[in-house]
């Protein structure tokens, strides 16, 4: 999916077409796993992929 091991909240917001406070809210509510480095959060690509996959809609035929 992505080539970098960690992403900023701004990069995630741009990728998912949401506002940065939304990404921070996911992190704050422990929906999206992140590492705090100084005053900034970083999210591992694998954790972002897992977050997105958990929210993927599925048709009834695949259940």
DRENVO-186356 format. One line per field, with one value per residue: x, y, z of N, C-alpha, C in turn; residue in one letter; residue number from 0. Coordinates in nm, 2 decimals. Layout:
# DRENVO-186356
nx: (X, ...)
ny: (Y, ...)
nz: (Z, ...)
cax: (X, ...)
cay: (Y, ...)
caz: (Z, ...)
cx: (X, ...)
cy: (Y, ...)
cz: (Z, ...)
r: (A, ...)
k: (NUM, ...)
//
This chain:
# DRENVO-186356
nx: (0.08, 0.18, 0.50, 0.66, 0.77, 0.66, 0.40, 0.29, 0.03, -0.08, -0.01, -0.16, -0.42, -0.44, -0.41, -0.64, -0.84, -0.96, -0.99, -0.71, -0.76, -0.95, -0.80, -0.63, -0.82, -0.90, -0.66, -0.65, -0.87, -0.79, -0.84, -0.68, -0.36, -0.06, 0.26, 0.41, 0.62, 0.81, 0.62, 0.46, 0.27, 0.32, 0.24, 0.25, 0.28, 0.17, -0.01, -0.19, -0.29, -0.42, -0.61, -0.77, -0.85, -1.01, -1.23, -1.34, -1.61, -1.82, -1.98, -2.29, -2.27, -2.01, -1.99)
ny: (-0.12, 0.14, 0.31, 0.40, 0.34, 0.47, 0.72, 1.06, 1.23, 1.43, 1.33, 1.10, 1.20, 1.34, 1.13, 0.97, 1.15, 1.31, 1.53, 1.65, 1.67, 1.46, 1.23, 1.25, 1.22, 0.95, 0.83, 0.93, 0.80, 0.55, 0.40, 0.39, 0.29, 0.44, 0.60, 0.82, 1.07, 1.30, 1.59, 1.50, 1.25, 0.93, 0.69, 0.35, 0.21, -0.05, -0.06, 0.14, 0.02, -0.20, -0.07, 0.05, -0.18, -0.31, -0.15, -0.18, -0.23, -0.51, -0.73, -0.91, -1.16, -1.24, -1.31)
nz: (0.00, 0.09, 0.09, 0.30, 0.64, 0.86, 0.92, 0.93, 1.12, 0.95, 0.69, 0.69, 0.71, 0.47, 0.29, 0.34, 0.30, 0.51, 0.79, 0.98, 1.27, 1.30, 1.26, 1.48, 1.67, 1.64, 1.72, 1.99, 2.10, 2.09, 1.86, 1.64, 1.63, 1.75, 1.78, 2.00, 1.94, 2.08, 2.05, 1.85, 1.67, 1.53, 1.29, 1.22, 0.90, 0.87, 1.08, 1.01, 0.78, 0.89, 1.04, 0.84, 0.70, 0.89, 0.89, 0.64, 0.43, 0.37, 0.15, 0.19, 0.08, 0.11, 0.37)
cax: (0.00, 0.26, 0.64, 0.73, 0.74, 0.58, 0.34, 0.24, -0.12, -0.11, 0.00, -0.28, -0.54, -0.44, -0.44, -0.78, -0.93, -1.02, -0.92, -0.61, -0.82, -1.01, -0.69, -0.59, -0.93, -0.88, -0.55, -0.68, -0.97, -0.72, -0.89, -0.57, -0.24, 0.04, 0.37, 0.43, 0.76, 0.80, 0.49, 0.40, 0.24, 0.36, 0.16, 0.32, 0.20, 0.10, -0.12, -0.29, -0.35, -0.51, -0.72, -0.85, -0.91, -1.11, -1.35, -1.38, -1.74, -1.82, -2.11, -2.34, -2.23, -1.88, -1.99)
cay: (0.00, 0.26, 0.28, 0.45, 0.26, 0.55, 0.83, 1.16, 1.25, 1.51, 1.25, 1.01, 1.28, 1.37, 1.00, 0.92, 1.26, 1.35, 1.64, 1.60, 1.64, 1.33, 1.13, 1.26, 1.16, 0.81, 0.80, 0.95, 0.70, 0.42, 0.32, 0.39, 0.27, 0.54, 0.62, 0.96, 1.11, 1.44, 1.64, 1.45, 1.11, 0.86, 0.57, 0.25, 0.17, -0.18, -0.03, 0.21, -0.08, -0.28, 0.02, 0.06, -0.32, -0.34, -0.07, -0.21, -0.29, -0.64, -0.77, -1.02, -1.29, -1.28, -1.35)
caz: (0.00, 0.11, 0.09, 0.42, 0.75, 0.95, 0.86, 1.02, 1.11, 0.83, 0.58, 0.69, 0.68, 0.32, 0.22, 0.37, 0.27, 0.63, 0.85, 1.08, 1.40, 1.29, 1.28, 1.62, 1.75, 1.63, 1.81, 2.13, 2.14, 2.07, 1.75, 1.56, 1.71, 1.72, 1.87, 2.03, 1.94, 2.12, 2.05, 1.73, 1.66, 1.40, 1.28, 1.13, 0.79, 0.90, 1.17, 0.93, 0.69, 0.97, 1.08, 0.72, 0.67, 0.99, 0.85, 0.51, 0.42, 0.30, 0.11, 0.27, 0.01, 0.16, 0.52)
cx: (0.09, 0.41, 0.71, 0.68, 0.65, 0.52, 0.29, 0.09, -0.16, -0.11, -0.12, -0.40, -0.55, -0.47, -0.58, -0.88, -1.02, -0.94, -0.82, -0.67, -0.89, -0.91, -0.65, -0.69, -0.92, -0.77, -0.59, -0.78, -0.92, -0.79, -0.78, -0.44, -0.13, 0.15, 0.39, 0.58, 0.77, 0.66, 0.40, 0.37, 0.28, 0.28, 0.23, 0.22, 0.11, -0.02, -0.23, -0.36, -0.45, -0.63, -0.82, -0.92, -1.02, -1.24, -1.40, -1.52, -1.73, -1.96, -2.16, -2.30, -2.10, -1.88, -2.01)
cy: (0.13, 0.22, 0.32, 0.37, 0.34, 0.67, 0.93, 1.17, 1.33, 1.42, 1.15, 1.08, 1.31, 1.24, 0.96, 1.03, 1.29, 1.46, 1.58, 1.58, 1.51, 1.22, 1.13, 1.20, 1.01, 0.76, 0.81, 0.85, 0.56, 0.33, 0.30, 0.39, 0.37, 0.54, 0.77, 0.99, 1.26, 1.49, 1.58, 1.30, 1.06, 0.73, 0.48, 0.22, 0.05, -0.15, 0.05, 0.11, -0.16, -0.20, 0.03, -0.07, -0.35, -0.26, -0.09, -0.28, -0.42, -0.67, -0.89, -1.16, -1.33, -1.32, -1.50)
cz: (0.00, 0.12, 0.21, 0.54, 0.85, 0.88, 0.97, 1.02, 0.99, 0.71, 0.57, 0.66, 0.53, 0.24, 0.22, 0.34, 0.39, 0.69, 0.96, 1.22, 1.41, 1.32, 1.42, 1.71, 1.75, 1.72, 1.95, 2.18, 2.12, 1.96, 1.65, 1.64, 1.66, 1.82, 1.88, 2.03, 1.96, 2.13, 1.93, 1.74, 1.53, 1.41, 1.18, 1.02, 0.81, 0.99, 1.10, 0.84, 0.77, 1.01, 0.96, 0.69, 0.77, 0.96, 0.71, 0.51, 0.34, 0.26, 0.19, 0.21, 0.06, 0.31, 0.54)
r: (X, X, X, X, X, X, X, X, X, X, X, X, X, X, X, X, X, X, X, X, X, X, X, X, X, X, X, X, X, X, X, X, X, X, X, X, X, X, X, X, X, X, X, X, X, X, X, X, X, X, X, X, X, X, X, X, X, X, X, X, X, X, X)
k: (0, 1, 2, 3, 4, 5, 6, 7, 8, 9, 10, 11, 12, 13, 14, 15, 16, 17, 18, 19, 20, 21, 22, 23, 24, 25, 26, 27, 28, 29, 30, 31, 32, 33, 34, 35, 36, 37, 38, 39, 40, 41, 42, 43, 44, 45, 46, 47, 48, 49, 50, 51, 52, 53, 54, 55, 56, 57, 58, 59, 60, 61, 62)
//
